[in-house]
Amino acid sequence: MALDMQILWITKADCFNPHRYITSLGGMNADGSRWTLTESAAIVGIDAGRWNFYVSAGGRTVAVIVDVSARGHRFLKTAADGHRPDNLLVLPECP
């Protein structure tokens, strides 16, 4: 059974890039320790059924899913919830 993991922060590759892709993401474990994964490791974990990721904002919880760009690049994004911008991309940078 997959472990539910809340993403609290992200790291972006290039803050001047208009696509601002994510290189890593992180959160807190139940014991208060931090976890950090690369985006590609998170995608592998989702594919393997190891983790389900989500973000919470404004009282809403939204699933993080794997999508594929027009060029075939796999990336993480939040499931469509009718709100812009993507809730994942507006998370704070890794502290």
N, C-alpha and C positions, 0 to 999 in steps of 0.2 A: 504494500500500500504506500502510495506517495506521501511524502511529508510536506505539509503546507508551510511555506516560507514567505514572510513579509519582507519586501524590498523597501529599505528605508533611505538608501542613497545610491548614487551611480557615479561612475567616472566616464567622461566623454573623451574621445580621442582628440578632437580639435574644436575648441570653442568657437572658432571663426568659420567652421564648415557649416553651411546651411542645413546639411542633413544630420549633423551632430550625432554620429553613431556612438553607441555605448561600448566601452571596452571592459568594464567590470561593474559589479553591483554588490551590494552588501546589506546586512541587517544585523539583528541581535538574536542570539540563542536564548532559550528559556533561562539559562543560568547567568545571563547578562554579558557573556562573552560575545565578541563580534565574529561574524563570518563574512568572507569575501570570496567571490567567484568571478572568473572571466566570463564574458558573455558566451563564448563558445562552450565552456564547461557547463554553464547553466542550460544551454540548448541540449547538450548531450544528456544531462540529467533529466530534463523534461521528456526527451525522446525515450529514455530508458524507464520512465515511470517512477523515477527516484524522488523527484520534487514537483510540487505545484507552487508556482510563485504568484504573488498578488501584491497590489499596492492599495493603500487606503488614503482617501483624500475627501475632505468635505462630507464626512459621514458615509461615504460610499466605499465599497470594496470592489475592486476590479481585477479580474484575472489577467495574468501576463501570459502571452502566447507566443509561439514561434510563427513568423511569417517569412515569405520569400520575396525579395525585390525583383524588379523586372530583369535585372542582370544575374539572377540566381543566387544572390547572397542571402543567407538565412540570418534573421535578426529577431530580437525581442521587441514586443510592443504590447500595449494593453488591448484587451478585447474591446471592440467598439461599444461605447457606452453613451454616445451622443454628445460628449463633451470634448472640446478642443482646448489646448493641445493635448497630445498623448500624455496621460497621467504619469507615465514612466519617465519621460523626458524632462518633466518639470520638477522631479525630485532633486534635493540638494546634492551637491558634489560630495564625494566621500570625505568625512571629517578627518 
